Amino acid sequence: MSLKEYVAHELGTLGENELKQVAEYVAFLKFRSRTSAAEAHLASLYSEFAQEDQELAEAGMNDYSQALSQEDAQ
């Protein structure tokens, strides 16, 4: 008997209340796997744009520094 068959057999022996709990747990497992996939996608995007983000931040700091120097000169 495969694991899937065993689980299906055991589900047949459960009452309505227990089946609700199983359904909630299945929904949780699906949500959890979807969340980890989303996290992996975000990590991929982060690494893809990290260099560009750093360059933009450094360019912004140069502009900020120049603006402060001009303000101090006034």
PDB file of N, CA, C and O in Angstrom:
ATOM      1  N   MET A   1       0.859  -1.184   0.000  1.00  0.00           N
ATOM      2  CA  MET A   1       0.000   0.000   0.000  1.00  0.00           C
ATOM      3  C   MET A   1       0.899   1.239   0.000  1.00  0.00           C
ATOM      4  O   MET A   1       1.802   1.369   0.826  1.00  0.00           O
ATOM      5  N   SER A   2       0.634   2.134  -0.933  1.00  0.00           N
ATOM      6  CA  SER A   2       1.423   3.362  -1.019  1.00  0.00           C
ATOM      7  C   SER A   2       0.991   4.331   0.081  1.00  0.00           C
ATOM      8  O   SER A   2      -0.053   4.158   0.711  1.00  0.00           O
ATOM      9  N   LEU A   3       1.796   5.325   0.289  1.00  0.00           N
ATOM     10  CA  LEU A   3       1.481   6.335   1.300  1.00  0.00           C
ATOM     11  C   LEU A   3       0.177   7.047   0.964  1.00  0.00           C
ATOM     12  O   LEU A   3      -0.647   7.303   1.843  1.00  0.00           O
ATOM     13  N   LYS A   4      -0.001   7.362  -0.304  1.00  0.00           N
ATOM     14  CA  LYS A   4      -1.225   8.041  -0.736  1.00  0.00           C
ATOM     15  C   LYS A   4      -2.453   7.174  -0.456  1.00  0.00           C
ATOM     16  O   LYS A   4      -3.477   7.670   0.014  1.00  0.00           O
ATOM     17  N   GLU A   5      -2.342   5.884  -0.747  1.00  0.00           N
ATOM     18  CA  GLU A   5      -3.450   4.962  -0.477  1.00  0.00           C
ATOM     19  C   GLU A   5      -3.719   4.851   1.020  1.00  0.00           C
ATOM     20  O   GLU A   5      -4.871   4.814   1.453  1.00  0.00           O
ATOM     21  N   TYR A   6      -2.650   4.798   1.799  1.00  0.00           N
ATOM     22  CA  TYR A   6      -2.798   4.710   3.252  1.00  0.00           C
ATOM     23  C   TYR A   6      -3.525   5.937   3.798  1.00  0.00           C
ATOM     24  O   TYR A   6      -4.450   5.810   4.600  1.00  0.00           O
ATOM     25  N   VAL A   7      -3.105   7.119   3.365  1.00  0.00           N
ATOM     26  CA  VAL A   7      -3.736   8.357   3.836  1.00  0.00           C
ATOM     27  C   VAL A   7      -5.195   8.394   3.409  1.00  0.00           C
ATOM     28  O   VAL A   7      -6.063   8.769   4.198  1.00  0.00           O
ATOM     29  N   ALA A   8      -5.473   8.009   2.166  1.00  0.00           N
ATOM     30  CA  ALA A   8      -6.857   7.989   1.685  1.00  0.00           C
ATOM     31  C   ALA A   8      -7.698   7.026   2.514  1.00  0.00           C
ATOM     32  O   ALA A   8      -8.841   7.332   2.853  1.00  0.00           O
ATOM     33  N   HIS A   9      -7.142   5.874   2.839  1.00  0.00           N
ATOM     34  CA  HIS A   9      -7.861   4.896   3.663  1.00  0.00           C
ATOM     35  C   HIS A   9      -8.147   5.470   5.049  1.00  0.00           C
ATOM     36  O   HIS A   9      -9.265   5.364   5.551  1.00  0.00           O
ATOM     37  N   GLU A  10      -7.142   6.071   5.657  1.00  0.00           N
ATOM     38  CA  GLU A  10      -7.310   6.639   6.998  1.00  0.00           C
ATOM     39  C   GLU A  10      -8.309   7.792   6.992  1.00  0.00           C
ATOM     40  O   GLU A  10      -9.063   7.963   7.950  1.00  0.00           O
ATOM     41  N   LEU A  11      -8.320   8.577   5.931  1.00  0.00           N
ATOM     42  CA  LEU A  11      -9.296   9.669   5.832  1.00  0.00           C
ATOM     43  C   LEU A  11     -10.721   9.128   5.856  1.00  0.00           C
ATOM     44  O   LEU A  11     -11.626   9.758   6.404  1.00  0.00           O
ATOM     45  N   GLY A  12     -10.909   7.968   5.265  1.00  0.00           N
ATOM     46  CA  GLY A  12     -12.230   7.352   5.248  1.00  0.00           C
ATOM     47  C   GLY A  12     -12.727   6.939   6.617  1.00  0.00           C
ATOM     48  O   GLY A  12     -13.926   6.730   6.804  1.00  0.00           O
ATOM     49  N   THR A  13     -11.824   6.817   7.575  1.00  0.00           N
ATOM     50  CA  THR A  13     -12.225   6.399   8.925  1.00  0.00           C
ATOM     51  C   THR A  13     -12.469   7.581   9.856  1.00  0.00           C
ATOM     52  O   THR A  13     -12.923   7.393  10.985  1.00  0.00           O
ATOM     53  N   LEU A  14     -12.177   8.783   9.403  1.00  0.00           N
ATOM     54  CA  LEU A  14     -12.299   9.960  10.266  1.00  0.00           C
ATOM     55  C   LEU A  14     -13.719  10.505  10.271  1.00  0.00           C
ATOM     56  O   LEU A  14     -14.481  10.348   9.317  1.00  0.00           O
ATOM     57  N   GLY A  15     -14.043  11.153  11.390  1.00  0.00           N
ATOM     58  CA  GLY A  15     -15.328  11.826  11.497  1.00  0.00           C
ATOM     59  C   GLY A  15     -15.271  13.209  10.868  1.00  0.00           C
ATOM     60  O   GLY A  15     -14.216  13.671  10.435  1.00  0.00           O
ATOM     61  N   GLU A  16     -16.427  13.859  10.829  1.00  0.00           N
ATOM     62  CA  GLU A  16     -16.546  15.174  10.181  1.00  0.00           C
ATOM     63  C   GLU A  16     -15.625  16.211  10.830  1.00  0.00           C
ATOM     64  O   GLU A  16     -14.975  16.989  10.132  1.00  0.00           O
ATOM     65  N   ASN A  17     -15.570  16.219  12.146  1.00  0.00           N
ATOM     66  CA  ASN A  17     -14.723  17.179  12.869  1.00  0.00           C
ATOM     67  C   ASN A  17     -13.246  16.980  12.532  1.00  0.00           C
ATOM     68  O   ASN A  17     -12.519  17.941  12.281  1.00  0.00           O
ATOM     69  N   GLU A  18     -12.820  15.726  12.532  1.00  0.00           N
ATOM     70  CA  GLU A  18     -11.421  15.429  12.216  1.00  0.00           C
ATOM     71  C   GLU A  18     -11.104  15.782  10.761  1.00  0.00           C
ATOM     72  O   GLU A  18     -10.007  16.254  10.461  1.00  0.00           O
ATOM     73  N   LEU A  19     -12.064  15.555   9.858  1.00  0.00           N
ATOM     74  CA  LEU A  19     -11.853  15.904   8.447  1.00  0.00           C
ATOM     75  C   LEU A  19     -11.686  17.408   8.265  1.00  0.00           C
ATOM     76  O   LEU A  19     -10.904  17.846   7.422  1.00  0.00           O
ATOM     77  N   LYS A  20     -12.412  18.200   9.046  1.00  0.00           N
ATOM     78  CA  LYS A  20     -12.239  19.655   8.992  1.00  0.00           C
ATOM     79  C   LYS A  20     -10.820  20.033   9.395  1.00  0.00           C
ATOM     80  O   LYS A  20     -10.202  20.899   8.777  1.00  0.00           O
ATOM     81  N   GLN A  21     -10.306  19.380  10.435  1.00  0.00           N
ATOM     82  CA  GLN A  21      -8.944  19.660  10.886  1.00  0.00           C
ATOM     83  C   GLN A  21      -7.928  19.278   9.811  1.00  0.00           C
ATOM     84  O   GLN A  21      -6.961  20.001   9.574  1.00  0.00           O
ATOM     85  N   VAL A  22      -8.156  18.141   9.169  1.00  0.00           N
ATOM     86  CA  VAL A  22      -7.262  17.712   8.090  1.00  0.00           C
ATOM     87  C   VAL A  22      -7.305  18.721   6.943  1.00  0.00           C
ATOM     88  O   VAL A  22      -6.265  19.075   6.387  1.00  0.00           O
ATOM     89  N   ALA A  23      -8.500  19.181   6.591  1.00  0.00           N
ATOM     90  CA  ALA A  23      -8.644  20.159   5.509  1.00  0.00           C
ATOM     91  C   ALA A  23      -7.904  21.451   5.847  1.00  0.00           C
ATOM     92  O   ALA A  23      -7.257  22.040   4.981  1.00  0.00           O
ATOM     93  N   GLU A  24      -7.995  21.892   7.094  1.00  0.00           N
ATOM     94  CA  GLU A  24      -7.276  23.100   7.515  1.00  0.00           C
ATOM     95  C   GLU A  24      -5.769  22.891   7.421  1.00  0.00           C
ATOM     96  O   GLU A  24      -5.038  23.790   7.007  1.00  0.00           O
ATOM     97  N   TYR A  25      -5.306  21.703   7.805  1.00  0.00           N
ATOM     98  CA  TYR A  25      -3.880  21.420   7.751  1.00  0.00           C
ATOM     99  C   TYR A  25      -3.389  21.375   6.298  1.00  0.00           C
ATOM    100  O   TYR A  25      -2.304  21.871   5.993  1.00  0.00           O
ATOM    101  N   VAL A  26      -4.179  20.789   5.416  1.00  0.00           N
ATOM    102  CA  VAL A  26      -3.819  20.748   3.993  1.00  0.00           C
ATOM    103  C   VAL A  26      -3.722  22.168   3.440  1.00  0.00           C
ATOM    104  O   VAL A  26      -2.798  22.485   2.692  1.00  0.00           O
ATOM    105  N   ALA A  27      -4.677  23.019   3.809  1.00  0.00           N
ATOM    106  CA  ALA A  27      -4.640  24.418   3.361  1.00  0.00           C
ATOM    107  C   ALA A  27      -3.382  25.106   3.881  1.00  0.00           C
ATOM    108  O   ALA A  27      -2.751  25.877   3.158  1.00  0.00           O
ATOM    109  N   PHE A  28      -3.018  24.830   5.132  1.00  0.00           N
ATOM    110  CA  PHE A  28      -1.800  25.398   5.716  1.00  0.00           C
ATOM    111  C   PHE A  28      -0.563  24.938   4.947  1.00  0.00           C
ATOM    112  O   PHE A  28       0.311  25.748   4.638  1.00  0.00           O
ATOM    113  N   LEU A  29      -0.486  23.650   4.638  1.00  0.00           N
ATOM    114  CA  LEU A  29       0.671  23.134   3.901  1.00  0.00           C
ATOM    115  C   LEU A  29       0.799  23.791   2.531  1.00  0.00           C
ATOM    116  O   LEU A  29       1.903  24.136   2.108  1.00  0.00           O
ATOM    117  N   LYS A  30      -0.317  23.965   1.840  1.00  0.00           N
ATOM    118  CA  LYS A  30      -0.286  24.621   0.532  1.00  0.00           C
ATOM    119  C   LYS A  30       0.153  26.071   0.660  1.00  0.00           C
ATOM    120  O   LYS A  30       0.934  26.560  -0.156  1.00  0.00           O
ATOM    121  N   PHE A  31      -0.346  26.764   1.682  1.00  0.00           N
ATOM    122  CA  PHE A  31       0.037  28.158   1.911  1.00  0.00           C
ATOM    123  C   PHE A  31       1.522  28.258   2.212  1.00  0.00           C
ATOM    124  O   PHE A  31       2.210  29.127   1.678  1.00  0.00           O
ATOM    125  N   ARG A  32       2.014  27.379   3.060  1.00  0.00           N
ATOM    126  CA  ARG A  32       3.423  27.406   3.453  1.00  0.00           C
ATOM    127  C   ARG A  32       4.330  27.168   2.254  1.00  0.00           C
ATOM    128  O   ARG A  32       5.356  27.835   2.117  1.00  0.00           O
ATOM    129  N   SER A  33       3.973  26.238   1.393  1.00  0.00           N
ATOM    130  CA  SER A  33       4.820  25.978   0.227  1.00  0.00           C
ATOM    131  C   SER A  33       4.770  27.148  -0.748  1.00  0.00           C
ATOM    132  O   SER A  33       5.769  27.454  -1.399  1.00  0.00           O
ATOM    133  N   ARG A  34       3.618  27.804  -0.856  1.00  0.00           N
ATOM    134  CA  ARG A  34       3.505  28.975  -1.729  1.00  0.00           C
ATOM    135  C   ARG A  34       4.358  30.118  -1.191  1.00  0.00           C
ATOM    136  O   ARG A  34       4.995  30.831  -1.966  1.00  0.00           O
ATOM    137  N   THR A  35       4.376  30.303   0.132  1.00  0.00           N
ATOM    138  CA  THR A  35       5.159  31.365   0.750  1.00  0.00           C
ATOM    139  C   THR A  35       6.650  31.157   0.514  1.00  0.00           C
ATOM    140  O   THR A  35       7.363  32.110   0.201  1.00  0.00           O
ATOM    141  N   SER A  36       7.131  29.924   0.660  1.00  0.00           N
ATOM    142  CA  SER A  36       8.562  29.690   0.454  1.00  0.00           C
ATOM    143  C   SER A  36       8.947  29.912  -1.006  1.00  0.00           C
ATOM    144  O   SER A  36      10.056  30.365  -1.288  1.00  0.00           O
ATOM    145  N   ALA A  37       8.052  29.603  -1.927  1.00  0.00           N
ATOM    146  CA  ALA A  37       8.332  29.866  -3.341  1.00  0.00           C
ATOM    147  C   ALA A  37       8.400  31.368  -3.590  1.00  0.00           C
ATOM    148  O   ALA A  37       9.251  31.833  -4.348  1.00  0.00           O
ATOM    149  N   ALA A  38       7.511  32.126  -2.960  1.00  0.00           N
ATOM    150  CA  ALA A  38       7.522  33.581  -3.113  1.00  0.00           C
ATOM    151  C   ALA A  38       8.809  34.167  -2.533  1.00  0.00           C
ATOM    152  O   ALA A  38       9.385  35.091  -3.106  1.00  0.00           O
ATOM    153  N   GLU A  39       9.258  33.629  -1.398  1.00  0.00           N
ATOM    154  CA  GLU A  39      10.500  34.109  -0.793  1.00  0.00           C
ATOM    155  C   GLU A  39      11.686  33.840  -1.711  1.00  0.00           C
ATOM    156  O   GLU A  39      12.573  34.683  -1.841  1.00  0.00           O
ATOM    157  N   ALA A  40      11.707  32.684  -2.340  1.00  0.00           N
ATOM    158  CA  ALA A  40      12.792  32.358  -3.269  1.00  0.00           C
ATOM    159  C   ALA A  40      12.773  33.307  -4.463  1.00  0.00           C
ATOM    160  O   ALA A  40      13.827  33.736  -4.932  1.00  0.00           O
ATOM    161  N   HIS A  41      11.587  33.636  -4.953  1.00  0.00           N
ATOM    162  CA  HIS A  41      11.465  34.574  -6.080  1.00  0.00           C
ATOM    163  C   HIS A  41      11.959  35.959  -5.665  1.00  0.00           C
ATOM    164  O   HIS A  41      12.666  36.620  -6.426  1.00  0.00           O
ATOM    165  N   LEU A  42      11.590  36.399  -4.460  1.00  0.00           N
ATOM    166  CA  LEU A  42      12.046  37.707  -3.983  1.00  0.00           C
ATOM    167  C   LEU A  42      13.560  37.737  -3.818  1.00  0.00           C
ATOM    168  O   LEU A  42      14.200  38.736  -4.146  1.00  0.00           O
ATOM    169  N   ALA A  43      14.132  36.656  -3.316  1.00  0.00           N
ATOM    170  CA  ALA A  43      15.586  36.590  -3.166  1.00  0.00           C
ATOM    171  C   ALA A  43      16.268  36.671  -4.527  1.00  0.00           C
ATOM    172  O   ALA A  43      17.312  37.308  -4.671  1.00  0.00           O
ATOM    173  N   SER A  44      15.678  36.028  -5.510  1.00  0.00           N
ATOM    174  CA  SER A  44      16.226  36.084  -6.862  1.00  0.00           C
ATOM    175  C   SER A  44      16.178  37.509  -7.405  1.00  0.00           C
ATOM    176  O   SER A  44      17.151  37.987  -7.987  1.00  0.00           O
ATOM    177  N   LEU A  45      15.050  38.184  -7.213  1.00  0.00           N
ATOM    178  CA  LEU A  45      14.932  39.574  -7.669  1.00  0.00           C
ATOM    179  C   LEU A  45      15.920  40.475  -6.938  1.00  0.00           C
ATOM    180  O   LEU A  45      16.528  41.356  -7.546  1.00  0.00           O
ATOM    181  N   TYR A  46      16.078  40.257  -5.644  1.00  0.00           N
ATOM    182  CA  TYR A  46      17.008  41.063  -4.856  1.00  0.00           C
ATOM    183  C   TYR A  46      18.422  40.932  -5.410  1.00  0.00           C
ATOM    184  O   TYR A  46      19.106  41.933  -5.620  1.00  0.00           O
ATOM    185  N   SER A  47      18.853  39.709  -5.642  1.00  0.00           N
ATOM    186  CA  SER A  47      20.220  39.530  -6.139  1.00  0.00           C
ATOM    187  C   SER A  47      20.369  40.070  -7.558  1.00  0.00           C
ATOM    188  O   SER A  47      21.436  40.556  -7.933  1.00  0.00           O
ATOM    189  N   GLU A  48      19.303  39.983  -8.342  1.00  0.00           N
ATOM    190  CA  GLU A  48      19.352  40.479  -9.718  1.00  0.00           C
ATOM    191  C   GLU A  48      19.547  41.992  -9.769  1.00  0.00           C
ATOM    192  O   GLU A  48      20.260  42.494 -10.638  1.00  0.00           O
ATOM    193  N   PHE A  49      18.927  42.716  -8.854  1.00  0.00           N
ATOM    194  CA  PHE A  49      18.965  44.176  -8.894  1.00  0.00           C
ATOM    195  C   PHE A  49      19.867  44.795  -7.824  1.00  0.00           C
ATOM    196  O   PHE A  49      19.895  46.017  -7.684  1.00  0.00           O
ATOM    197  N   ALA A  50      20.597  43.986  -7.074  1.00  0.00           N
ATOM    198  CA  ALA A  50      21.416  44.497  -5.976  1.00  0.00           C
ATOM    199  C   ALA A  50      22.475  45.483  -6.469  1.00  0.00           C
ATOM    200  O   ALA A  50      22.642  46.548  -5.876  1.00  0.00           O
ATOM    201  N   GLN A  51      23.180  45.151  -7.524  1.00  0.00           N
ATOM    202  CA  GLN A  51      24.241  46.024  -8.035  1.00  0.00           C
ATOM    203  C   GLN A  51      23.665  47.352  -8.505  1.00  0.00           C
ATOM    204  O   GLN A  51      24.207  48.412  -8.193  1.00  0.00           O
ATOM    205  N   GLU A  52      22.572  47.297  -9.251  1.00  0.00           N
ATOM    206  CA  GLU A  52      21.941  48.522  -9.743  1.00  0.00           C
ATOM    207  C   GLU A  52      21.443  49.381  -8.578  1.00  0.00           C
ATOM    208  O   GLU A  52      21.597  50.602  -8.592  1.00  0.00           O
ATOM    209  N   ASP A  53      20.854  48.746  -7.583  1.00  0.00           N
ATOM    210  CA  ASP A  53      20.381  49.488  -6.412  1.00  0.00           C
ATOM    211  C   ASP A  53      21.530  50.178  -5.689  1.00  0.00           C
ATOM    212  O   ASP A  53      21.405  51.324  -5.258  1.00  0.00           O
ATOM    213  N   GLN A  54      22.649  49.472  -5.560  1.00  0.00           N
ATOM    214  CA  GLN A  54      23.804  50.058  -4.878  1.00  0.00           C
ATOM    215  C   GLN A  54      24.336  51.257  -5.661  1.00  0.00           C
ATOM    216  O   GLN A  54      24.674  52.284  -5.072  1.00  0.00           O
ATOM    217  N   GLU A  55      24.411  51.129  -6.970  1.00  0.00           N
ATOM    218  CA  GLU A  55      24.893  52.239  -7.799  1.00  0.00           C
ATOM    219  C   GLU A  55      23.972  53.451  -7.692  1.00  0.00           C
ATOM    220  O   GLU A  55      24.444  54.584  -7.594  1.00  0.00           O
ATOM    221  N   LEU A  56      22.666  53.218  -7.710  1.00  0.00           N
ATOM    222  CA  LEU A  56      21.717  54.324  -7.569  1.00  0.00           C
ATOM    223  C   LEU A  56      21.846  54.992  -6.199  1.00  0.00           C
ATOM    224  O   LEU A  56      21.782  56.216  -6.088  1.00  0.00           O
ATOM    225  N   ALA A  57      22.027  54.180  -5.166  1.00  0.00           N
ATOM    226  CA  ALA A  57      22.168  54.741  -3.822  1.00  0.00           C
ATOM    227  C   ALA A  57      23.439  55.575  -3.715  1.00  0.00           C
ATOM    228  O   ALA A  57      23.431  56.654  -3.123  1.00  0.00           O
ATOM    229  N   GLU A  58      24.529  55.075  -4.286  1.00  0.00           N
ATOM    230  CA  GLU A  58      25.786  55.821  -4.236  1.00  0.00           C
ATOM    231  C   GLU A  58      25.683  57.118  -5.029  1.00  0.00           C
ATOM    232  O   GLU A  58      26.204  58.148  -4.602  1.00  0.00           O
ATOM    233  N   ALA A  59      25.019  57.077  -6.173  1.00  0.00           N
ATOM    234  CA  ALA A  59      24.830  58.294  -6.967  1.00  0.00           C
ATOM    235  C   ALA A  59      23.980  59.289  -6.190  1.00  0.00           C
ATOM    236  O   ALA A  59      24.252  60.490  -6.206  1.00  0.00           O
ATOM    237  N   GLY A  60      22.976  58.805  -5.525  1.00  0.00           N
ATOM    238  CA  GLY A  60      22.130  59.673  -4.708  1.00  0.00           C
ATOM    239  C   GLY A  60      22.898  60.292  -3.561  1.00  0.00           C
ATOM    240  O   GLY A  60      22.648  61.443  -3.201  1.00  0.00           O
ATOM    241  N   MET A  61      23.831  59.550  -2.978  1.00  0.00           N
ATOM    242  CA  MET A  61      24.633  60.086  -1.876  1.00  0.00           C
ATOM    243  C   MET A  61      25.547  61.195  -2.376  1.00  0.00           C
ATOM    244  O   MET A  61      25.762  62.182  -1.673  1.00  0.00           O
ATOM    245  N   ASN A  62      26.084  61.045  -3.577  1.00  0.00           N
ATOM    246  CA  ASN A  62      26.934  62.102  -4.137  1.00  0.00           C
ATOM    247  C   ASN A  62      26.125  63.381  -4.337  1.00  0.00           C
ATOM    248  O   ASN A  62      26.587  64.469  -3.994  1.00  0.00           O
ATOM    249  N   ASP A  63      24.926  63.253  -4.888  1.00  0.00           N
ATOM    250  CA  ASP A  63      24.051  64.419  -5.072  1.00  0.00           C
ATOM    251  C   ASP A  63      23.707  65.045  -3.727  1.00  0.00           C
ATOM    252  O   ASP A  63      23.700  66.267  -3.585  1.00  0.00           O
ATOM    253  N   TYR A  64      23.425  64.210  -2.755  1.00  0.00           N
ATOM    254  CA  TYR A  64      23.073  64.684  -1.419  1.00  0.00           C
ATOM    255  C   TYR A  64      24.247  65.434  -0.797  1.00  0.00           C
ATOM    256  O   TYR A  64      24.071  66.495  -0.198  1.00  0.00           O
ATOM    257  N   SER A  65      25.437  64.877  -0.944  1.00  0.00           N
ATOM    258  CA  SER A  65      26.638  65.508  -0.395  1.00  0.00           C
ATOM    259  C   SER A  65      26.890  66.864  -1.060  1.00  0.00           C
ATOM    260  O   SER A  65      27.241  67.831  -0.384  1.00  0.00           O
ATOM    261  N   GLN A  66      26.715  66.934  -2.361  1.00  0.00           N
ATOM    262  CA  GLN A  66      26.905  68.200  -3.075  1.00  0.00           C
ATOM    263  C   GLN A  66      25.871  69.230  -2.632  1.00  0.00           C
ATOM    264  O   GLN A  66      26.203  70.404  -2.464  1.00  0.00           O
ATOM    265  N   ALA A  67      24.641  68.811  -2.444  1.00  0.00           N
ATOM    266  CA  ALA A  67      23.585  69.730  -2.003  1.00  0.00           C
ATOM    267  C   ALA A  67      23.884  70.253  -0.604  1.00  0.00           C
ATOM    268  O   ALA A  67      23.643  71.427  -0.324  1.00  0.00           O
ATOM    269  N   LEU A  68      24.401  69.407   0.276  1.00  0.00           N
ATOM    270  CA  LEU A  68      24.770  69.861   1.619  1.00  0.00           C
ATOM    271  C   LEU A  68      25.916  70.865   1.559  1.00  0.00           C
ATOM    272  O   LEU A  68      25.911  71.864   2.278  1.00  0.00           O
ATOM    273  N   SER A  69      26.890  70.598   0.704  1.00  0.00           N
ATOM    274  CA  SER A  69      28.018  71.519   0.566  1.00  0.00           C
ATOM    275  C   SER A  69      27.550  72.873   0.051  1.00  0.00           C
ATOM    276  O   SER A  69      28.006  73.912   0.528  1.00  0.00           O
ATOM    277  N   GLN A  70      26.641  72.864  -0.918  1.00  0.00           N
ATOM    278  CA  GLN A  70      26.100  74.120  -1.447  1.00  0.00           C
ATOM    279  C   GLN A  70      25.306  74.854  -0.370  1.00  0.00           C
ATOM    280  O   GLN A  70      25.377  76.079  -0.268  1.00  0.00           O
ATOM    281  N   GLU A  71      24.573  74.129   0.407  1.00  0.00           N
ATOM    282  CA  GLU A  71      23.782  74.750   1.476  1.00  0.00           C
ATOM    283  C   GLU A  71      24.697  75.368   2.527  1.00  0.00           C
ATOM    284  O   GLU A  71      24.422  76.455   3.034  1.00  0.00           O
ATOM    285  N   ASP A  72      25.785  74.673   2.852  1.00  0.00           N
ATOM    286  CA  ASP A  72      26.734  75.205   3.827  1.00  0.00           C
ATOM    287  C   ASP A  72      27.429  76.456   3.298  1.00  0.00           C
ATOM    288  O   ASP A  72      27.746  77.361   4.070  1.00  0.00           O
ATOM    289  N   ALA A  73      27.667  76.515   1.996  1.00  0.00           N
ATOM    290  CA  ALA A  73      28.349  77.652   1.391  1.00  0.00           C
ATOM    291  C   ALA A  73      27.477  78.902   1.412  1.00  0.00           C
ATOM    292  O   ALA A  73      28.004  80.015   1.377  1.00  0.00           O
ATOM    293  N   GLN A  74      26.180  78.747   1.469  1.00  0.00           N
ATOM    294  CA  GLN A  74      25.277  79.906   1.447  1.00  0.00           C
ATOM    295  C   GLN A  74      25.264  80.558   2.755  1.00  0.00           C
ATOM    296  O   GLN A  74      24.566  81.554   2.942  1.00  0.00           O
TER     297      GLN A  74
END
